C-alpha cells in the first residue's frame, strides 16, 4: 500500500505483515459482528465479471478480498496484487490466487506505481480497506480503469471504533502526556470514509454506487480478552502518537487503555464497538450517478 503522510511503511508492515495476526483479526470481527453478511459478498453481489481478465488489487494484503473472486472471472484472468508488505503477503497472495485457478503476479511496492500504467488497462480495480492510505490516487484509478470496468473500494466509517479510540487521549493524559487535537487514526478514517467517499469519487466516475454496511462488534464481559486482543493488533495505528513521540510510555498507555476497556465491560456486561463500513462501486458507464 502507498502511504499518506499519516503512517509510514513500517507502521503498515507492523500492523499487517504478521499474516496469522491479520487472519485472527478477521476471525474476531466475524465472531463478534452483529452483521452476519460477508462484506466481500455484498461488494460483489449482482456484478457480472465473467468476461474480466485483468484485475489489480491495490493494498492486496494476503488476498482477503481476492479469495472471493473464485469462479467470477474469465478462466484466463490474471490478478495482480500490489502491497508494501513483501515476503509474507507475496506467498499468501500467490497461493490464494493460484488456488482459484487464475494467473497471478505480485508487485512489492507503493500503489503510486499505477501512475506509470497505461490508460484504460484494467477490467477490475480493487482497494479493500486501503484507499484511505492513498486517496490522492483516485484520478489515477479512474484513468487506468477501462470502459466497462469496475472499481470496488471497501472502507470504514469515520466513526469506526470510536468507543475505544475516544479512550486514548484520557489514557495519555493520565500517563502525563499531551494528546493531540485529533488522533492520527481518526485522520486516517477521514481520508476516505463511508461519509465522505462519494464526494471524493464524484467527478472521476460516471456511476457511483454506495452500499452502507452497518455493523457493531459486541464483546461480552467474559470474552473481553478478545476485545483487548483485537485492539492490540492495531496498536501501531491507534497509538501512533505515543509510539512516535513517547516510546518509553507505550506500555503504560496500553495498560491503561486495556484497563479502561475491561472496566467498561464490567460495568455494562459487554463492550460494543461501532464498525460501520461501506462499499463503493464505480464505473465509467451507466445512466447517470447513483446518489448515496
N, C-alpha and C positions, 0 to 999 in steps of 0.2 A: 504494500500500500504506500502511496505517496503521503507526505505529511503536510499539514498546515504548520504554522509556527508554534502551535499549542503543544505538540508532542514530538519527541524525537523518534527516529527509527528504533533506537534502543528501548524506549518506553513501549513501543508496539511489540517488539520482539519479546520483551519480558512478559507481556500480557498474553500474547497469542502463540509464542513459539512452543511452549510445552503442550504438545498435541493432546496428551491424556487429560491435562487440566482443562483444555478448551472443550473437549468432549464431555467431561464431567459437568462443566458449567451448563452446557446444552441439556444434559440429562436432568440437572437440578431444576432448570426452567420448566421442562416438560412435566416433572413430578409435582411441582407446586403451583402450576399455572391454572388460572380459572378458565382460560380459553383452551379447549382441548384440540382445536384445529391446528394443524401444522401450517405456519405462515408461508412456508415454501409452496405448499399445495394451493394455498389461497392465491399466491402470486402467479401460479401457472394455470389456474383454473380457467377453462374456456379458450385458451390460446392454441392456435394451430401452428405448430412449429415443425411439422413433418418434412418440410422442404428445406429447412435450415441446415447449412453445412458449416458455417463459420461462426464460432461462438467465442467470446472473450469474457473472462470473469476477472474483474478488477478488485484486488484485495481478496483473492480466492481462498486464502487460508488452506485448510486441509481438504477442502472440497465439500463443505457443509451444504451449499446451495446446489452445486453441480450434481450431487448424487441423486437429486430429484428429477434430473433430465433423462432418466432411463426410458427408452422406448418413445421419447417425444420428438427426437430429431431425426434427420435423414441418416440412414445406416452409415453413410460415408462421412459423417460430420467429424470435425476436429474441434476440440475445446482447448483453448489457450488460457492458462492461469497466470496471473501476474501478482506477485507479492514480494514484500521486502524481507519476509522470513524465508530463508533458503532451504537448508538441508531437510529439516523435519517436514515442512509443508510440501516440499517438492516430492518426496517419496510418497506421502499420503495422497496428495492430489493425483499424481500419475497412476497410482494403484486404483484409486476411485474411478477415474475416467476409463482406464483400461478395462476394469470390471464391467463397465457399461457397454463396452464394445466399440467405443469411439476412438478416433485418433487423439493424441494428447501432446501438448507442448507446455512447458513451464518456463516462465521468464522471471528470473530473480531481479527485481528492480522496482523502481517507483512507477506509479500509474502515469506519471508525466511522460513516459515514453510514448504514449499514444499521440503526442503532438507531432511525432515523426512518421506516423502511419498515413497511408493514402486515404483519400476521401471515400466515403461510402463503401467500405471494405468488410463490414461485419453485419451478419444477419441478426445476431442477438448479443447485446452487451449487458452484463450483469454487474451490479455493485451491491453486494449483500452486506449490510451493516458496515459499509466502508466509505460511502460517498461524503460523509461529514469530515473525513480526513483530506478530501481533495475536491471540494465544491467548485473550485476555480476551473476544473476541467469539464464542467457541464457543456460549454460551447464545443469543446473538442469531441466529447462523446457524441453530440449531435452531428458533428461533421463526419465522423467515421462510421456512423450508422447508415446502412443502405436504405433506399426507398423500399418500403415494405418490411423493414426490420423493426425490432422492438428493443427498447431499453427498459430494464427492470431494476428498480432500486428499492431495497428494504432499508428502513431506517427507524430511529426511535422518536418518541415524543420529546419535546424539550423539557417535559416534566418527568421524564423517566427516572426512576429510583429516587424521587425527591424526598421520600420519608427518611431514607438513610443518608443521602448526601447532605441534607439540612443539619445533620448532627455534627458534621466535620468542623465547621467554624467554632462551635462550642467546645469541642474536644481540643482544638488548637489553643483556644483562649485559656482553658484550664491548665494546659501544659506550658503556659507562659509565652505563647506565640501569637503574632498578629495575623489573623486570617485576611485574605484579600477581599476586595469588594465583591468579586464574583469568582467562584472556583473555576478552574480550567475545564473540569468535566462538564459543567453547565455550558460553558462557551463552546465546547465541542458539540454537544447536543444541539445548540443553537445554529451551528454551522450548516446543517442540513437536517431539517426535522419534519415530523408529521405536519406541524402547523405552518412552517414557512417554506417547505419544499416546493409547493406549487408555484409560488411567485418566482423562485429561482429557475424553475424549468420553463416557465411561460416565456414565449418569445424564441425558444430554441426547438420546440416540437409543435407539430400541428395538432396533435391529440395527446392529452394528458389525463390519465385516469388515476384517481387516488382512492385506495381502499384502506379504510381505517380498521386496524386490528386492535380492538380493545382487550386489555388483559391486566391482571394483577397476579402477583406471587404472594401466596399466603403460607407462612411458616408457623405451624403450631408450636406452642411453648416447648413441648417435648422433642421437637425437631430443630430447635433454634441453632444447633451446631451447623446444620446445613446452610442456614442463612448466613452465618458468620463465614463459613467456607466459601459461599458464593461471592461475598464481597471481598474476601481476601484474595481471590483470583483476579480481582480488578484493582488491586491496591496501587498499581503503577499509574492508573488513570485517575482514580478517585483522590488519592493522596499525593498527587504530583507536586503541589507546592511544598509540602513537608519534605518529600524525598529530595527535592531540588535544593531548597534553601536551608533545611534543618535536618539533615540525615541522621544526626545523633538523637533526634527526638521521634523518629519514625515509630519505633516500638512502643514508646509511651503513648503517642496519639492513637495508634492502632488498638492498644489495650483499652484505652478509654472509650473508643468507638465500639469495640466489641462488648464492653460492659454496658454501654447505653442501649445497644440492641437487645441484650439479654434482659435488662431491666424493663424495657418496653414490653417484651414478650411475657414477662412475669406479671406485669400489671394488667395487660389486656388478654392474656392467654394465647396470644399469637402476635405475629408481626406481618402486616400487609404492605406490600411494596407496589407502587404504580409501575406498570410495564407495558404501557400502550405503545404500539408500533404502527407503521404504515407501509403499504406497498404503493409505489408509483410505477405505472406502466405507460410508456411514452412511445410515440411513433411519428413519422413524417406524413402520414396519410390518415384519412378519416374525415368524418363530417364535422368539422369544427373541433372545438376543445371541450372535453368533458369537465365541467366545473367541479371543484371539491365540495 
